[in-house]
């Protein structure tokens, strides 16, 4: 609380050190006097209190620095700027980094650190700003100083030609831009169109809440687009942000449109696939069991083709949606105000970009819907095939049961014949035995002995065969 003398009594100031510890300083009256200093406030008595906190997450610094990545250049008029956006895949990142390092070494400037995704340096004759993105890399070459013609001489003319020719990638956007100071009076737009834009209709608006004016014709002149920005009171940082947003709108617009030729090329293939699916489903309704294998083969090939198309082009459509959102956001950040009789950036961009993105979304949705319908048809046909297979298995099992029953009856018949045969041989042995006994002098009638032994032998043989069958079945189980 503040004391009567105006001092800050009991105030504690805490500073977080770079090492992650807390350092606290306590504000109290001067030791021994309690009197305020000449300014009316008591002196700060430093009482460092180091407080240990847990270790940093491995990605803490990287994630914290991400919000400061690719900061816009501070731009002060007058200046000329050349912008390049080159499409390149991830395999060329190391080449791009080394190429920028070679330019820095050539002019004795510090090189970008390994793994850097952006770099800015004043090389003397010009300033360079390099930014690496997922699918493309951007280069800005900035030259300050007055010039009678904003588009001649050009900023890119001071960059070594052999270095420019060796930049990896393919040019997606190339533009010359100029930042010029003007007064409060609006410039003559018709004269500017004739002088700098070959008399083409201009696209532009008042930007940054009226602190600037941006003009372009969205056409290519000698391989480069043209952008003219008038400064009517923007700060250097604000001018840099506006220039970056204007150049990003053109870049993201073209990157989003990369999906349009893909969408157009896929339309005939999707139409053919839809007709094929319609034929298969109509045939499926009245198909017999013998037709199911051929239908399943057609569906499998159709599904494989659709999945191949979707896997090849899914990223392109998703990227187009992301780029389109960035275009809309950058236009909003311009805070543009319409100039009478001139299309602003939002109106001009949405006039063609929005229908193109709707086409891409429609093709992407159509492809996804077709994939789902083919999957459902395949599942339906697979269910039919499974049911047919179950019926076939049931018929096989019934046939096996009938064969087993026939084998059982045959086995029982064989067992009955076996009992009769064994009984015949045993009774014969009994008769031979009775004859032997009679020959030995005993009064035994062989025929009577054989007749009496028949029932006993039959019972004993039948029980023996039953016992043997049980033992065999038990051993098998």
C-alpha positions as CSV (number, residue, x, y, z in Angstrom):
1,X,0.0,0.0,0.0
2,X,1.1,3.6,-0.7
3,X,2.2,5.4,2.5
4,X,1.4,9.0,3.3
5,X,4.8,10.1,2.1
6,X,4.0,8.6,-1.4
7,X,6.3,5.6,-1.0
8,X,5.5,2.1,-2.2
9,X,5.6,0.2,1.1
10,X,5.5,-3.5,1.0
11,X,5.5,-3.8,-2.8
12,X,7.2,-7.0,-4.1
13,X,8.5,-7.1,-7.7
14,X,9.0,-10.5,-9.2
15,X,11.1,-11.1,-12.3
16,X,11.3,-14.5,-14.1
17,X,14.9,-15.1,-15.1
18,X,16.0,-16.8,-18.3
19,X,16.9,-19.9,-16.4
20,X,13.4,-20.4,-15.3
21,X,13.8,-19.2,-11.6
22,X,11.9,-16.5,-9.8
23,X,13.8,-13.5,-8.5
24,X,11.9,-11.3,-6.1
25,X,12.7,-7.8,-4.9
26,X,11.0,-6.3,-1.9
27,X,10.3,-2.5,-1.7
28,X,10.7,-1.2,1.9
29,X,11.8,2.1,3.5
30,X,15.5,2.9,3.7
31,X,17.1,0.9,6.4
32,X,17.4,2.8,9.6
33,X,15.6,6.0,8.5
34,X,12.3,5.1,6.9
35,X,12.5,8.5,5.0
36,X,11.6,8.8,1.3
37,X,14.2,9.7,-1.2
38,X,14.3,13.0,-3.1
39,X,11.8,11.8,-5.6
40,X,9.3,11.0,-2.9
41,X,9.5,7.2,-3.1
42,X,11.5,4.9,-1.0
43,X,14.5,3.1,-2.4
44,X,14.2,-0.5,-3.6
45,X,16.0,-2.9,-1.3
46,X,16.9,-5.9,-3.4
47,X,16.1,-9.2,-1.7
48,X,16.8,-11.9,-4.3
49,X,14.7,-15.0,-3.6
50,X,15.5,-17.8,-6.1
51,X,12.6,-20.2,-6.3
52,X,13.2,-23.5,-8.2
53,X,10.5,-24.6,-10.6
54,X,10.2,-27.9,-12.6
55,X,12.3,-28.3,-15.8
56,X,11.0,-26.9,-19.1
57,X,9.1,-29.0,-21.5
58,X,11.4,-29.9,-24.4
59,X,9.2,-27.9,-26.8
60,X,8.6,-24.8,-24.6
61,X,11.0,-22.5,-26.3
62,X,10.2,-23.7,-29.8
63,X,6.5,-23.2,-29.2
64,X,6.9,-19.8,-27.6
65,X,9.1,-18.6,-30.4
66,X,6.6,-19.8,-33.0
67,X,4.5,-16.7,-32.4
68,X,7.5,-14.5,-33.3
69,X,8.4,-16.5,-36.5
70,X,8.6,-14.8,-39.8
71,X,8.1,-11.2,-38.5
72,X,7.3,-8.6,-41.2
73,X,10.0,-6.2,-42.2
74,X,9.8,-2.6,-41.1
75,X,9.4,-0.6,-44.3
76,X,9.9,3.2,-44.7
77,X,9.2,5.0,-48.0
78,X,10.5,5.4,-50.6
79,X,11.6,1.9,-51.4
80,X,11.3,-0.8,-54.2
81,X,10.7,-4.4,-53.5
82,X,10.8,-7.6,-55.6
83,X,8.9,-10.6,-54.3
84,X,9.3,-14.3,-55.3
85,X,7.4,-17.3,-54.2
86,X,8.7,-20.6,-55.4
87,X,6.9,-24.0,-55.2
88,X,9.3,-26.7,-53.9
89,X,8.9,-29.9,-52.0
90,X,10.5,-30.8,-48.7
91,X,13.5,-32.5,-50.3
92,X,14.8,-29.1,-51.4
93,X,14.8,-27.5,-48.0
94,X,18.5,-28.1,-47.4
95,X,19.3,-26.8,-50.9
96,X,17.3,-23.6,-50.2
97,X,19.1,-23.1,-46.9
98,X,22.5,-23.6,-48.4
99,X,21.6,-21.2,-51.3
100,X,20.7,-18.5,-48.8
101,X,23.9,-19.2,-46.8
102,X,25.9,-18.8,-50.0
103,X,24.4,-15.3,-50.6
104,X,25.1,-14.3,-47.0
105,X,28.7,-15.4,-47.3
106,X,29.1,-13.5,-50.5
107,X,28.3,-10.2,-48.8
108,X,29.9,-11.1,-45.4
109,X,26.6,-11.2,-43.5
110,X,25.7,-13.7,-40.8
111,X,24.3,-17.0,-42.1
112,X,21.0,-18.4,-41.1
113,X,21.4,-21.1,-38.4
114,X,20.8,-24.8,-39.4
115,X,17.2,-25.6,-39.5
116,X,16.1,-22.0,-39.8
117,X,12.8,-21.4,-41.6
118,X,13.2,-17.6,-42.0
119,X,16.1,-15.2,-42.4
120,X,16.5,-11.4,-42.7
121,X,19.7,-9.5,-43.3
122,X,21.0,-6.2,-44.8
123,X,23.5,-7.2,-47.4
124,X,24.5,-3.6,-48.3
125,X,23.1,-3.1,-51.8
126,X,19.8,-4.7,-50.8
127,X,18.0,-6.3,-47.9
128,X,16.8,-9.9,-48.2
129,X,14.0,-11.7,-46.4
130,X,13.7,-15.4,-46.8
131,X,10.8,-17.6,-45.5
132,X,10.3,-21.3,-45.8
133,X,6.8,-22.7,-45.7
134,X,5.4,-26.2,-46.2
135,X,5.1,-26.2,-49.9
136,X,6.9,-23.0,-51.0
137,X,9.6,-20.5,-50.1
138,X,9.3,-16.8,-50.3
139,X,12.1,-14.2,-51.0
140,X,11.9,-10.5,-50.7
141,X,14.6,-8.2,-52.1
142,X,14.3,-4.6,-50.8
143,X,16.1,-1.5,-52.0
144,X,15.5,1.8,-50.4
145,X,15.9,5.3,-51.7
146,X,14.0,7.6,-54.0
147,X,13.4,6.7,-57.7
148,X,11.5,8.6,-60.4
149,X,9.8,5.4,-61.6
150,X,8.6,3.0,-58.9
151,X,9.0,0.1,-61.3
152,X,12.4,1.0,-62.9
153,X,15.1,0.4,-62.0
154,X,13.9,-2.8,-60.2
155,X,15.0,-4.1,-56.8
156,X,15.9,-7.5,-58.3
157,X,18.4,-6.0,-60.7
158,X,21.0,-5.5,-57.8
159,X,20.8,-9.2,-56.9
160,X,23.4,-11.4,-58.5
161,X,21.9,-13.0,-61.6
162,X,23.7,-16.4,-61.2
163,X,22.4,-16.6,-57.7
164,X,18.8,-15.9,-58.8
165,X,19.0,-18.5,-61.5
166,X,20.1,-21.1,-59.0
167,X,17.2,-20.7,-56.5
168,X,15.6,-24.1,-56.1
169,X,11.9,-24.5,-57.0
170,X,9.4,-23.3,-59.6
171,X,8.1,-19.7,-59.6
172,X,4.5,-19.4,-58.4
173,X,4.4,-15.7,-57.7
174,X,6.8,-12.9,-58.9
175,X,6.0,-9.3,-58.3
176,X,7.5,-5.9,-58.1
177,X,6.2,-3.6,-55.4
178,X,6.9,0.0,-54.5
179,X,6.2,2.0,-51.3
180,X,5.8,5.8,-51.9
181,X,4.8,8.6,-49.6
182,X,1.9,10.8,-50.7
183,X,-0.1,13.6,-49.1
184,X,-3.7,13.7,-48.1
185,X,-5.0,14.3,-51.6
186,X,-5.9,11.1,-53.5
187,X,-3.7,10.3,-56.5
188,X,-4.9,10.3,-60.1
189,X,-5.8,6.6,-60.5
190,X,-6.5,6.8,-64.2
191,X,-3.0,8.3,-64.8
192,X,-1.4,5.7,-62.6
193,X,-3.2,2.9,-64.5
194,X,-1.9,4.3,-67.9
195,X,1.6,4.9,-66.7
196,X,2.4,1.8,-64.6
197,X,-0.3,-0.8,-65.4
198,X,-0.7,-0.6,-69.2
199,X,-4.1,1.0,-68.9
200,X,-5.7,-2.0,-67.2
201,X,-8.5,-1.7,-64.7
202,X,-7.1,-1.3,-61.2
203,X,-7.9,-3.3,-58.1
204,X,-7.3,-1.5,-54.9
205,X,-8.5,0.1,-51.7
206,X,-7.6,2.4,-48.9
207,X,-5.9,0.1,-46.3
208,X,-4.9,0.3,-42.7
209,X,-7.9,2.3,-41.7
210,X,-7.1,5.0,-44.3
211,X,-3.3,5.2,-43.6
212,X,-2.4,3.9,-47.0
213,X,-3.6,3.0,-50.5
214,X,-2.8,-0.2,-52.4
215,X,-3.2,-0.6,-56.1
216,X,-2.6,-3.5,-58.6
217,X,-4.1,-4.9,-61.7
218,X,-3.5,-8.6,-60.8
219,X,-1.8,-9.1,-64.2
220,X,1.7,-10.2,-65.2
221,X,4.0,-7.7,-66.9
222,X,7.2,-9.1,-68.3
223,X,7.0,-12.1,-65.9
224,X,6.2,-10.0,-62.8
225,X,3.1,-8.6,-61.2
226,X,3.0,-5.0,-60.0
227,X,1.9,-3.6,-56.6
228,X,1.9,0.1,-55.7
229,X,1.4,1.1,-52.1
230,X,1.0,4.8,-51.1
231,X,2.0,5.7,-47.5
232,X,-0.3,8.3,-46.0
233,X,0.9,8.0,-42.4
234,X,1.7,4.4,-41.7
235,X,4.4,3.5,-39.2
236,X,7.3,1.4,-40.6
237,X,6.1,-1.7,-38.8
238,X,2.5,-1.1,-40.1
239,X,3.8,-0.5,-43.6
240,X,5.7,-3.8,-43.4
241,X,2.6,-5.7,-42.2
242,X,0.4,-4.2,-44.9
243,X,3.0,-5.0,-47.7
244,X,3.4,-8.6,-46.4
245,X,-0.3,-9.2,-46.3
246,X,-0.8,-7.9,-49.8
247,X,1.9,-10.2,-51.1
248,X,0.6,-13.1,-49.1
249,X,-2.9,-12.7,-50.6
250,X,-1.5,-13.2,-54.1
251,X,0.6,-16.2,-52.9
252,X,-2.1,-18.0,-51.0
253,X,-4.6,-17.3,-53.8
254,X,-2.5,-19.1,-56.3
255,X,-1.6,-22.0,-53.9
256,X,-5.3,-22.5,-53.3
257,X,-6.0,-22.6,-57.0
258,X,-3.6,-25.5,-57.5
259,X,-6.6,-27.7,-56.5
260,X,-8.8,-26.4,-59.3
261,X,-7.1,-28.2,-62.2
262,X,-7.1,-31.4,-60.1
263,X,-10.9,-31.0,-59.5
264,X,-11.6,-30.5,-63.2
265,X,-9.5,-33.5,-64.2
266,X,-11.2,-35.8,-61.7
267,X,-14.8,-34.9,-62.8
268,X,-14.9,-37.3,-65.8
269,X,-13.4,-40.2,-63.8
270,X,-15.9,-39.6,-60.9
271,X,-18.8,-39.6,-63.4
272,X,-17.6,-42.9,-64.9
273,X,-17.2,-44.5,-61.5
274,X,-20.7,-43.3,-60.4
275,X,-22.2,-44.9,-63.5
276,X,-20.3,-48.1,-62.9
277,X,-21.5,-48.2,-59.3
278,X,-25.1,-47.6,-60.4
279,X,-24.9,-50.6,-62.8
280,X,-23.5,-52.8,-60.2
281,X,-26.1,-52.0,-57.6
282,X,-29.0,-52.4,-60.1
283,X,-27.5,-55.8,-61.1
284,X,-27.1,-56.8,-57.5
285,X,-30.8,-56.5,-56.8
286,X,-31.6,-59.5,-59.1
287,X,-28.3,-61.3,-59.1
288,X,-28.1,-65.0,-58.4
289,X,-25.4,-66.8,-56.4
290,X,-23.4,-67.5,-59.5
291,X,-23.3,-63.8,-60.4
292,X,-21.9,-62.7,-57.0
293,X,-18.2,-63.5,-57.5
294,X,-18.1,-61.4,-60.7
295,X,-20.0,-58.5,-59.0
296,X,-17.7,-58.6,-56.1
297,X,-14.6,-58.5,-58.4
298,X,-16.0,-55.4,-60.1
299,X,-16.8,-53.7,-56.8
300,X,-13.3,-54.4,-55.5
301,X,-11.6,-53.0,-58.5
302,X,-13.9,-49.9,-58.4
303,X,-13.2,-49.3,-54.7
304,X,-9.5,-49.7,-55.2
305,X,-9.5,-47.1,-58.0
306,X,-11.5,-44.6,-55.9
307,X,-9.2,-45.1,-52.8
308,X,-6.2,-44.5,-55.1
309,X,-7.6,-41.2,-56.3
310,X,-8.6,-40.1,-52.8
311,X,-5.2,-40.9,-51.4
312,X,-3.4,-39.1,-54.2
313,X,-5.5,-35.9,-54.0
314,X,-6.8,-35.6,-50.5
315,X,-3.9,-33.4,-49.4
316,X,-4.3,-31.0,-52.3
317,X,-8.0,-30.4,-51.5
318,X,-7.3,-30.0,-47.7
319,X,-4.4,-27.6,-48.5
320,X,-6.6,-25.6,-50.8
321,X,-9.2,-25.1,-48.0
322,X,-6.5,-24.0,-45.7
323,X,-5.0,-21.5,-48.2
324,X,-8.4,-20.1,-49.0
325,X,-9.0,-19.4,-45.3
326,X,-5.6,-17.6,-45.1
327,X,-6.6,-15.4,-48.1
328,X,-9.8,-14.4,-46.4
329,X,-8.0,-13.7,-43.1
330,X,-5.3,-11.6,-44.8
331,X,-7.9,-9.5,-46.6
332,X,-9.7,-8.9,-43.4
333,X,-6.4,-7.7,-41.8
334,X,-6.0,-5.1,-44.5
335,X,-9.0,-3.1,-43.0
336,X,-9.7,-1.9,-46.5
337,X,-12.1,0.9,-47.5
338,X,-13.6,1.0,-50.9
339,X,-12.3,3.6,-53.4
340,X,-15.2,4.9,-55.6
341,X,-15.4,3.2,-58.9
342,X,-12.7,0.5,-58.1
343,X,-13.0,-3.1,-57.1
344,X,-11.4,-3.7,-53.7
345,X,-9.2,-6.8,-52.9
346,X,-12.0,-8.7,-51.3
347,X,-14.5,-8.2,-54.1
348,X,-12.0,-9.0,-56.9
349,X,-10.6,-12.1,-55.1
350,X,-13.9,-13.6,-54.1
351,X,-15.3,-13.1,-57.6
352,X,-13.3,-16.0,-59.0
353,X,-11.6,-17.6,-56.0
354,X,-14.9,-18.5,-54.2
355,X,-16.4,-20.4,-57.2
356,X,-13.1,-22.2,-57.7
357,X,-13.0,-23.3,-54.0
358,X,-16.7,-24.3,-54.2
359,X,-15.8,-26.5,-57.2
360,X,-12.9,-28.1,-55.2
361,X,-15.1,-28.7,-52.2
362,X,-17.9,-30.2,-54.4
363,X,-15.4,-32.6,-56.1
364,X,-13.9,-33.5,-52.7
365,X,-17.3,-34.2,-51.2
366,X,-18.3,-36.1,-54.3
367,X,-15.2,-38.3,-54.1
368,X,-15.8,-38.9,-50.4
369,X,-19.5,-39.8,-50.9
370,X,-18.6,-42.1,-53.8
371,X,-16.1,-43.9,-51.6
372,X,-18.7,-44.4,-48.9
373,X,-21.3,-45.7,-51.3
374,X,-18.9,-48.2,-52.9
375,X,-18.0,-49.3,-49.4
376,X,-21.6,-49.9,-48.5
377,X,-22.3,-51.7,-51.7
378,X,-19.2,-53.9,-51.1
379,X,-20.4,-54.6,-47.6
380,X,-23.9,-55.5,-48.8
381,X,-22.5,-57.9,-51.5
382,X,-20.1,-59.4,-49.0
383,X,-23.0,-60.1,-46.7
384,X,-24.8,-61.8,-49.5
385,X,-21.8,-63.9,-50.3
386,X,-21.4,-64.8,-46.7
387,X,-25.1,-65.9,-46.6
388,X,-24.6,-68.0,-49.7
389,X,-21.5,-69.5,-48.3
390,X,-23.4,-70.4,-45.1
391,X,-26.1,-72.1,-47.1
392,X,-23.5,-74.1,-49.0
393,X,-21.8,-75.1,-45.8
394,X,-25.2,-76.1,-44.4
395,X,-25.8,-78.3,-47.4
396,X,-22.4,-79.8,-47.1
397,X,-23.0,-80.6,-43.5
398,X,-26.3,-82.2,-44.2
399,X,-24.7,-84.3,-46.9
400,X,-22.0,-85.3,-44.5
401,X,-24.7,-86.3,-41.9
402,X,-26.4,-88.4,-44.5
403,X,-23.2,-90.1,-45.4
404,X,-22.4,-90.7,-41.7
405,X,-25.8,-92.2,-41.2
406,X,-25.4,-94.5,-44.2
407,X,-22.0,-95.5,-42.9
408,X,-23.5,-96.3,-39.5
409,X,-26.1,-98.5,-40.9
410,X,-23.6,-100.3,-43.1
411,X,-21.4,-100.7,-40.0
412,X,-24.3,-102.2,-38.1
413,X,-25.0,-104.5,-40.9
414,X,-21.4,-105.6,-41.1
415,X,-21.3,-106.1,-37.3
416,X,-24.4,-108.4,-37.6
417,X,-22.8,-110.4,-40.3
418,X,-19.6,-110.6,-38.3
419,X,-21.5,-112.0,-35.3
420,X,-23.2,-114.6,-37.5
421,X,-19.9,-115.6,-39.1
422,X,-18.0,-115.8,-35.8
423,X,-20.8,-117.8,-34.2
424,X,-20.8,-120.2,-37.1
425,X,-17.1,-120.9,-36.7
426,X,-17.2,-121.2,-32.9
427,X,-20.3,-123.5,-33.0
428,X,-18.3,-125.6,-35.5
429,X,-15.4,-125.8,-33.1
430,X,-17.9,-126.9,-30.4
431,X,-19.2,-129.7,-32.7
432,X,-15.6,-130.9,-33.3
433,X,-14.9,-130.8,-29.6
434,X,-18.1,-132.9,-28.9
435,X,-17.1,-135.5,-31.5
436,X,-13.7,-135.8,-29.9
437,X,-15.3,-136.4,-26.5
438,X,-17.6,-139.0,-27.9
439,X,-14.7,-140.8,-29.5
440,X,-13.0,-140.8,-26.1
441,X,-15.9,-142.9,-24.8
442,X,-18.0,-140.2,-23.3
443,X,-21.7,-140.2,-24.0
444,X,-21.9,-136.8,-25.8
445,X,-24.2,-136.0,-28.7
446,X,-22.3,-133.5,-31.0
447,X,-25.5,-132.2,-32.7
448,X,-27.1,-131.5,-29.4
449,X,-24.0,-129.8,-28.1
450,X,-23.8,-127.6,-31.2
451,X,-27.5,-126.7,-30.9
452,X,-27.2,-125.7,-27.3
453,X,-24.1,-123.6,-27.8
454,X,-25.5,-121.5,-30.6
455,X,-27.5,-119.0,-28.3
456,X,-24.7,-118.7,-25.9
457,X,-22.1,-118.1,-28.6
458,X,-24.3,-115.5,-30.2
459,X,-24.7,-113.6,-26.9
460,X,-21.0,-113.8,-26.1
461,X,-19.9,-112.6,-29.5
462,X,-22.4,-109.8,-29.6
463,X,-21.3,-108.5,-26.2
464,X,-17.7,-108.8,-27.2
465,X,-18.2,-106.8,-30.4
466,X,-20.0,-104.1,-28.4
467,X,-17.2,-104.0,-25.9
468,X,-14.6,-103.7,-28.7
469,X,-16.6,-100.8,-30.3
470,X,-16.7,-98.9,-27.0
471,X,-13.0,-99.3,-26.4
472,X,-12.2,-98.1,-29.9
473,X,-14.5,-95.1,-29.7
474,X,-13.1,-94.1,-26.3
475,X,-9.6,-94.4,-27.5
476,X,-10.4,-92.1,-30.5
477,X,-12.1,-89.5,-28.3
